[in-house]
Amino acid sequence: GENVEQHPSTLSVQEGDSAVIKCTYSDSASNYFPWYKQELGKGPQLIIDIRSNVGEKKDQRIAVTLNKTAKHFSLHITETQPEDSAVYFCAPKKPKPFGNEKLTFGTGTRLTIIP
Amino acid sequence: GAGVSQSPRYKVAKRGQDVALRCDPISGHVSLFWYQQALGQGPEFLTYFQNEAQLDKSGLPSDRFFAERPEGSVSTLKIQRTQQEDSAVYLCASSLRGWDTQYFGPGTRLTVL
């Protein structure tokens, strides 16, 4: 099956600084690359996603970049705020017929914003 | 509008007891998923429904785990003869259709003593 790794596993940054989390996947058939944010006591929530025909996507302070050749994609958060503190998961996905509807989550990154 | 809701939010069971966890998906969502999240880990897939049909149950860890969605809306995950290793957060997600964005509930934290 798909092998999905995230780095780093934990990350602490000063409020206002930027944070970058990298997700490496093994299956070159993957074509959909989402990032989920999970706050304490809540379920994961989709925050941004990108498809394989696009190299970068930005939504206000967050962005995702994709390197299909190297099989990795990254989450970038700029001007970090205390409410960005959470665990972040990537979940690369393959299209039909190579994959199915379920999500396969990465190992997770705990981001702590230091006020 | 209302999101995905799950009940109970917390459940403590003695080893060997049976438990039932409920999921109310977003109204109109055809697809429903169950995931298991151990402490400090990412969610792992358990099973998937499209309407009332259980299309994939490959992630259920043993025959003690059973899920149903009899009317294509509310779903129940049942665990029989609970074991300590069943302690985890059980997450439910729904989507309009199988390949659309999945919206997660807050989860049920199960602790087996």
Interface residues (C-beta under 8 A of the other chain):
Chain A: G41 K42 G43 P44 Q45 L46 F89 K96 N100 E101 K102 L103 T104 F105 G106 T107 G108
Chain B: V4 S31 F33 Y35 G40 Q41 G42 P43 E44 F45 Y48 D56 G59 L91 A93 S95 G98 W99 T101 Q102 F104 G105 P106 G107
